[in-house]
Amino acid sequence: MNKDQKDGVVKQAKGKVNEVVGKVTGDRAQEAKGDVQQAAGKVQKGAGDARENVKDALKKH
């Protein structure tokens, strides 16, 4: 697992916490912030996954 994968998962988790807190407290701004954090985390993890796939492919050759 590379840094982008790890950081992406952390961002997703933080985003989920913010989303849930926003829903519970009725704070739509915090809920939206959580949604944005989760999306950013997914993108970052996806970039890390792609990097790992390239690295693995290069090892096979």
C-alpha positions as CSV (number, residue, x, y, z in Angstrom):
1,M,0.0,0.0,0.0
2,N,1.5,3.3,-1.0
3,K,1.0,6.8,0.5
4,D,-1.8,7.8,-1.9
5,Q,-3.7,4.7,-1.1
6,K,-3.3,5.2,2.7
7,D,-4.1,8.9,2.6
8,G,-7.1,8.3,0.3
9,V,-8.6,5.9,2.8
10,V,-8.0,8.3,5.7
11,K,-9.7,11.1,3.8
12,Q,-12.6,8.9,3.0
13,A,-13.0,8.0,6.7
14,K,-12.7,11.6,7.8
15,G,-15.3,12.5,5.2
16,K,-17.7,9.9,6.4
17,V,-17.4,11.1,10.0
18,N,-18.1,14.7,8.9
19,E,-21.0,13.5,6.8
20,V,-22.6,11.6,9.7
21,V,-22.0,14.5,12.2
22,G,-23.5,16.9,9.7
23,K,-26.6,14.7,9.3
24,V,-27.0,14.2,13.1
25,T,-26.6,17.9,13.8
26,G,-28.5,19.1,10.8
27,D,-25.5,21.0,9.6
28,R,-25.7,20.8,5.8
29,A,-22.4,22.5,5.3
30,Q,-20.6,19.9,7.3
31,E,-22.4,17.1,5.6
32,A,-21.4,18.5,2.2
33,K,-17.8,18.9,3.4
34,G,-17.9,15.2,4.3
35,D,-19.2,14.3,0.9
36,V,-16.4,16.3,-0.8
37,Q,-13.7,14.7,1.5
38,Q,-15.0,11.3,0.6
39,A,-14.9,12.0,-3.1
40,A,-11.3,13.4,-2.8
41,G,-10.3,10.4,-0.9
42,K,-11.7,8.0,-3.5
43,V,-9.8,9.9,-6.2
44,Q,-6.5,9.9,-4.3
45,K,-6.9,6.2,-3.5
46,G,-7.7,5.5,-7.2
47,A,-4.4,7.3,-8.1
48,G,-2.6,5.2,-5.6
49,D,-4.2,2.0,-6.9
50,A,-3.2,2.9,-10.5
51,R,0.4,3.6,-9.4
52,E,0.5,0.2,-7.6
53,N,-0.9,-1.5,-10.7
54,V,1.8,0.0,-12.9
55,K,4.5,-1.0,-10.4
56,D,3.2,-4.5,-10.3
57,A,3.0,-4.7,-14.1
58,L,6.6,-3.5,-14.4
59,K,7.8,-6.2,-11.9
60,K,6.3,-8.9,-14.1
61,H,8.4,-7.9,-17.1
